[in-house]
């Protein structure tokens, strides 16, 4: 007669240790940021989307060889596409390596695609990738922003506000140090 180990033939204390051991949870890891997008656009809303990738593309993403600087997203024929994102060819890849600037399909729900299509058509908004990251499960996701282009005076005002915040922080730090 076996103790609660069942078919494995494990003692009860061994069963407890099997239940406790789990793979460590890896937090999401940001691979690429599109800092230029936040400078050139005012972001109204963000959406998370998956990516359809080949094997060499995901390996290059895990190595951090991604550039989102000139990328944007577009909805064509009821499908969302990421255009202009540069994923460098995988170094150990052979003749089946991917093309760096190819269009990549975005994985979104039908309702999300319809909503994004309506908002980009009617309000003149643009879909801009803000960051590309790996989830705790190892899946590549892209954070898209519904963005409106900034005018030159808006950019200058943002820079002035940022400088003012920095100056205030500097003054507070000096006051705390007793200068």
N, C-alpha and C positions, 0 to 999 in steps of 0.2 A: 504494500500500500504506500502510495506516495503522498507527501505533504503538498500543499497547495501549488507546487511548482508545475503541476500538470504534466504535459508530455515532455517538457524540457528536463524534468528530473532535478529541479533546483530547490534548494532549501528556502523557507519563507524569508529569511533575511536577504538572500540573493535576489529574490523578486523585488523587494523594496529598493535595492540599489539599482536594479534595472529601470525602475520607474523614475528614479531621481535623475539619472544621467540623461542629459539632453545636449544636443549640439549647442555651442555658444551662440547667442543671438548677436549678429553683426549689425550695427546700426547702418542706416543708409549713408552712402558715400558719394559726395558730389564729385563728379569727374570733370565737368567743364561748366564755367559760368560765362554768360554773355553780358559783360559789364557795359558794353557799348549800347545795348538795348535799353538799359535803365537810363542812360545819358540822353539818348536820342528820342525816346518815347516816354509818355506817361502811361503807366500800366493801370488799367481799370479793374481787371479780373484775371485770375490765373486758373489754368486747367491742367490736369495731369494726363499724359497719354503714354501708352506703350509704343514700342518700336518694333518693326519687323526687320530683323537683322540676319546676316549670314554668320557662319562660325568664325571667320577671320575678323569680322567687324566687332563682335562682342569681345574677342581677345584683345583687339586694339583698344577698345573702350576700357577694359579692365587695366590696360597698361597706361591709360590716361592720354592717349594720342588723339584728342578730339579738339576741334575748333568750331565754335558756333558763331563767330563774328559776323559773317555775311549771310547767315541762314535766316529763313523765314518759312512759314507754313502756309499752305494753300489748300482749299477744298475744291476738288475737281471730280466731276461725275460721282457725286455723293461719297467720295473717299477723301480722307485727309492725308496730305503728303508733306514731308519735311524736305525742303529744297535748299541746297547750298551748304549743308553741314559737311565739314571735312573730317572724315575718319581716316587716319593714315593707314596705308597698307600694313598688314601684319608682317613683322620682320621674318618670322620663320615660315611664312606662307609660301606656297609653291605657285604653280601656274594657275591655280584656282582662287587666287587672291581677289579681293573685291576692288571695285573702282572707288577711289576716295570721295568723289563729289556726287555720287549717284543719288537719285531721289529715293527716299525711304518712306514706306507707308506708316502712318500713325494709327494706332489702335485706340479708337474711341467708340463709345456707344452711339447708336443711330440718333438718339435724342440729342446727345451732345453735339454731334456733327450738324444736325438741323439748326440747333440754337446758334452755334458759331457761324454757320453760313448766313443766317438771318441777320445777325449783329454786324458781321463784316460787310454785308451788302448795303444795309440800310444806314448805318451810322458812320460808315467810312473808317472802320477800325481795321487794324492789321493783326495777324497772328505772328508773334515773334517768340522764338525759343529763348527762355531765360536761363535755364540750366539743364544739364544732363546728369543723371545720377543713377547709381545702382541701389536697388532696394535690398533689404535684409535677406531676401530669397535669391539675390543675384540677378534680378531682372533689370534691364536698362529701361529707364523712363525719362521722358522729357517734360519739363514744366513749361507750358505755353502761356504767354500773356496776351490778353486782348489789349492792344495798345493804340494810342492815338499819337501821331507825330507831334513833337514839340517844335514851337517856333523859336527863333534865335533869342527873342527877349525872354521866353520861358526858361531857356537854358541858362541865360545870364542871371536870372532871378534865383534859380536853383543853386548856382555856384555861389552867389552872394549869401544866400541863407546858410549854405554849408560852411563858408568862411566865418560867418558870424557865430555859428554853433561852436566851431573850433576855437575861436577867440574866447568865447565864454568859458569853455572847458579849460583853456590855458589859464585864464584869470583865476578860476576856482582852484585849480591845482596849485598855482602860485600862492594863493591866500592860505591854503591848507598847510603849505610848507613854511609859511611865515615870512615870505619875501616882501 
